[in-house]
Amino acid sequence: MPMSPYPVICYTPRCGAPAVYKIAARWSDGTTNELKTYALTCAACLAKSFASAVAKRATCRLTVGETLDAPGVYDLARGARDRALARRPDLEAQLPSS
């Protein structure tokens, strides 16, 4: 079934621009793994959203067997599963909180 064409909007309040990046961290409980999403963001809000994700990650408490990597920046692609998203270390290196 094809995805509906609704717009994906930046999470930043009052922004309204289309989101082009996903800020997320790899999470696992030892059996399952996935990307934990912190934000969907436009290019203009990327630095602020990434800094917020780093701060939120620092406060996460994990149980025995859980792992949570540092947040990363991924290209947002309509209809693509998390495993197919391209990580953007080039952008991460430019961000002050990385």
VOGU-3710 file (C-alpha; in Angstrom, 3 decimals, decimal comma):
1> mpmspypvic> 0,000/0,000/0,000  1,552/3,348/-0,990  2,086/5,990/1,650  -0,276/8,934/1,662  1,301/12,170/0,417  0,914/14,126/3,648  3,795/16,541/4,349  6,318/15,721/7,062  6,867/18,957/8,985  9,796/20,035/11,155
11> ytprcgapav> 9,191/19,331/14,869  10,405/22,811/15,882  7,416/24,809/17,155  6,164/27,441/14,714  8,639/26,365/12,003  6,311/24,715/9,493  9,069/23,891/6,983  9,302/20,426/5,445  11,491/18,036/7,444  14,507/16,723/5,532
21> ykiaarwsdg> 16,470/15,067/8,371  15,746/12,544/11,093  17,746/12,872/14,312  17,855/9,455/15,921  19,997/7,012/17,883  20,337/3,261/17,538  18,646/1,521/20,482  18,668/-2,156/21,400  17,421/-4,308/24,242  19,686/-7,158/23,173
31> ttnelktyal> 17,021/-8,786/21,015  15,388/-5,966/19,097  17,038/-2,880/17,640  15,636/0,250/16,078  16,228/3,952/15,663  14,933/6,023/18,578  13,683/9,220/16,974  14,455/12,500/18,702  13,299/14,868/15,949  12,340/15,334/12,343
41> tcaaclaksf> 13,827/18,625/11,264  14,439/21,051/8,430  17,945/22,224/7,547  17,477/25,573/9,306  16,533/23,930/12,628  19,082/21,092/12,439  21,689/22,488/14,863  19,135/23,359/17,546  17,305/20,038/17,182  20,555/18,071/17,293
51> asavakratc> 21,716/19,861/20,458  18,355/19,083/22,062  18,695/15,402/21,097  22,190/15,200/22,616  20,861/16,716/25,860  17,909/14,304/25,955  20,210/11,335/25,301  22,380/12,372/28,256  19,384/12,005/30,597  18,292/8,556/29,378
61> rltvgetlda> 18,504/5,770/31,905  18,941/2,306/30,474  18,091/-1,042/31,997  20,394/-4,060/31,989  20,993/-5,200/28,420  19,861/-1,977/26,762  22,151/0,118/24,590  21,544/3,567/23,142  24,092/5,120/20,799  24,740/8,834/20,471
71> pgvydlarga> 22,251/10,686/18,264  23,009/10,893/14,566  21,634/12,764/11,571  19,909/10,754/8,846  18,434/11,825/5,508  14,670/11,545/5,749  13,323/9,463/2,866  9,597/8,955/2,316  8,645/5,300/2,570  12,130/4,124/3,576
81> rdralarrpd> 12,636/1,931/6,619  15,119/3,001/9,302  17,758/0,555/8,055  17,687/2,186/4,628  18,206/5,768/5,848  21,583/7,278/4,993  23,503/8,619/7,989  25,148/12,032/7,520  28,420/12,113/9,502  29,473/15,077/7,355
91> leaqlpss> 26,646/17,148/8,852  27,197/15,768/12,352  30,831/16,925/12,249  29,661/20,495/11,583  27,299/20,615/14,567  28,523/22,150/17,834  27,152/19,411/20,118  28,662/16,485/18,238
//
